[in-house]
Amino acid sequence: MTRNYKFRPAVAMKLCLSRVALAVSLTIFASANAAEPEGYKAAVKVTPLLLTETTEAGQPIVYPQVKDPEVRAVTVVIPPGVETGWHVHPFPCYAYILSGELEVEFEGGVKKQFHAGQAIAEAVNVLHNGRNPGKEDAKLVMFVTGEKGLPFTIKKQADAAK
């Protein structure tokens, strides 16, 4: 038994155009990714560490509107068993954990664990306390987008946190 399929030029043309469009799209996508990542030469490797729209406390990322903006980069070293003390950051801070572990407790009792190789968008104006539960120093590099002359960390009373 044979079937008699009727050739339909319009259907064939749509199918052909769809395949061509797919091939062109894949070629453009592949060449864009294989070429220069993030505007660098192809030999430069770019590894995303953090891509987020919220802080660790769930707040939307907001860029500060200040009179005299300043970006700071600092290292923070927390020895084993030591706490930062309850504090807030009035400006956006971003950290990358170079080594060790960090446990952050937020006002209300929510705790989050972080370890070497993780990046963090810190909470802004949310009371929190950091603690190193590990056996080695927790070393972080922290970037602050703040205002010239103003502190990026403000200590608060421990009883205010509970």
C-alpha positions as CSV (number, residue, x, y, z in Angstrom):
1,M,0.0,0.0,0.0
2,T,1.5,3.3,-1.0
3,R,0.4,6.7,0.1
4,N,0.2,9.6,-2.2
5,Y,1.6,12.6,-0.5
6,K,0.9,15.9,-2.2
7,F,3.8,18.3,-2.4
8,R,2.9,21.6,-0.9
9,P,5.3,24.4,-1.8
10,A,4.1,26.8,1.0
11,V,4.6,24.2,3.7
12,A,8.0,23.2,2.3
13,M,9.1,26.9,2.2
14,K,8.0,27.4,5.8
15,L,9.9,24.4,6.9
16,C,13.0,25.4,5.0
17,L,12.9,29.0,6.4
18,S,12.4,27.6,10.0
19,R,15.5,25.5,9.6
20,V,17.5,28.3,8.2
21,A,16.4,30.7,11.0
22,L,17.3,28.0,13.6
23,A,20.8,27.5,12.1
24,V,21.4,31.2,11.9
25,S,20.3,31.7,15.5
26,L,22.5,28.9,16.8
27,T,25.5,30.2,14.8
28,I,25.1,33.7,16.1
29,F,24.6,32.4,19.7
30,A,27.7,30.1,19.5
31,S,29.9,32.7,17.9
32,A,28.9,35.4,20.4
33,N,29.7,33.1,23.3
34,A,32.9,31.8,21.8
35,A,34.1,35.2,20.9
36,E,34.9,37.9,23.5
37,P,33.2,37.2,26.8
38,E,32.0,40.4,28.5
39,G,33.9,42.4,26.0
40,Y,37.3,40.8,26.8
41,K,39.5,38.9,24.3
42,A,38.6,35.2,23.9
43,A,41.6,34.0,25.9
44,V,40.2,35.8,29.0
45,K,38.1,33.6,31.2
46,V,35.1,35.2,32.9
47,T,33.5,33.3,35.7
48,P,30.3,34.7,37.2
49,L,30.4,34.7,41.0
50,L,27.1,36.4,41.8
51,L,24.1,37.3,39.8
52,T,21.2,38.4,41.9
53,E,18.4,40.9,42.1
54,T,18.1,40.6,45.9
55,T,20.2,40.8,49.0
56,E,20.6,37.8,51.3
57,A,17.6,39.2,53.3
58,G,15.4,39.2,50.2
59,Q,15.6,42.9,49.6
60,P,15.7,44.2,46.0
61,I,19.1,45.5,45.0
62,V,19.1,49.3,45.1
63,Y,21.9,51.6,44.1
64,P,22.5,54.4,46.7
65,Q,21.7,57.9,45.7
66,V,24.2,59.9,47.7
67,K,25.8,63.3,47.5
68,D,29.5,62.1,47.6
69,P,29.6,58.4,46.4
70,E,32.5,56.2,47.2
71,V,33.5,52.6,46.5
72,R,35.6,50.8,49.2
73,A,37.2,47.4,49.1
74,V,38.2,45.8,52.4
75,T,39.3,42.5,53.7
76,V,37.5,41.0,56.8
77,V,39.0,38.2,58.8
78,I,36.9,36.5,61.5
79,P,38.7,34.0,63.6
80,P,37.1,30.6,64.5
81,G,34.3,31.0,67.1
82,V,34.3,34.8,66.9
83,E,31.2,36.9,66.1
84,T,31.0,40.2,64.3
85,G,28.5,41.6,66.7
86,W,25.0,42.7,65.8
87,H,25.2,45.5,63.2
88,V,23.6,47.0,60.0
89,H,25.1,48.2,56.8
90,P,23.5,51.5,55.7
91,F,24.9,51.0,52.2
92,P,25.0,48.1,49.8
93,C,27.9,45.7,50.5
94,Y,29.0,42.7,48.5
95,A,31.4,40.1,49.8
96,Y,33.3,37.1,48.5
97,I,34.4,34.4,50.9
98,L,38.0,33.6,50.2
99,S,38.3,30.9,52.9
100,G,36.5,29.4,55.9
101,E,32.8,29.5,56.9
102,L,30.4,32.1,57.9
103,E,27.0,31.9,59.5
104,V,24.8,35.0,59.4
105,E,21.8,35.3,61.7
106,F,19.3,37.9,60.8
107,E,16.9,39.7,63.1
108,G,14.0,37.3,63.8
109,G,16.3,34.2,64.0
110,V,16.7,33.3,60.3
111,K,20.3,31.9,59.8
112,K,22.2,31.4,56.5
113,Q,25.4,29.5,56.0
114,F,28.2,30.5,53.6
115,H,31.5,29.0,52.7
116,A,34.7,29.7,50.7
117,G,34.0,30.4,47.0
118,Q,30.5,32.0,47.6
119,A,29.6,35.6,46.9
120,I,27.1,37.5,49.0
121,A,24.9,40.6,48.5
122,E,24.7,41.7,52.1
123,A,21.5,43.0,53.7
124,V,21.0,46.7,53.9
125,N,19.7,48.3,57.1
126,V,18.7,44.8,58.4
127,L,20.1,43.8,61.8
128,H,22.4,40.8,61.5
129,N,25.3,39.0,63.2
130,G,28.0,37.1,61.5
131,R,29.8,34.1,63.2
132,N,32.6,31.8,62.2
133,P,31.5,28.3,63.1
134,G,34.5,26.7,61.5
135,K,38.1,25.7,62.5
136,E,39.9,28.2,60.3
137,D,39.7,32.0,59.8
138,A,36.9,33.2,57.7
139,K,38.4,35.6,55.2
140,L,36.3,37.8,53.0
141,V,36.9,40.6,50.6
142,M,34.1,43.1,50.8
143,F,33.1,45.9,48.4
144,V,31.0,48.8,49.7
145,T,29.1,51.3,47.6
146,G,28.6,54.1,50.1
147,E,29.2,57.7,50.8
148,K,32.6,59.4,51.4
149,G,33.3,59.8,55.1
150,L,30.4,57.7,56.4
151,P,30.7,54.3,58.0
152,F,29.5,51.2,56.2
153,T,28.9,49.2,59.4
154,I,26.9,50.5,62.4
155,K,27.0,48.4,65.6
156,K,23.7,47.8,67.4
157,Q,22.8,46.5,70.8
158,A,22.5,42.7,71.0
159,D,19.2,42.9,72.9
160,A,17.7,44.8,69.9
161,A,18.3,41.8,67.7
162,K,16.2,39.3,69.7
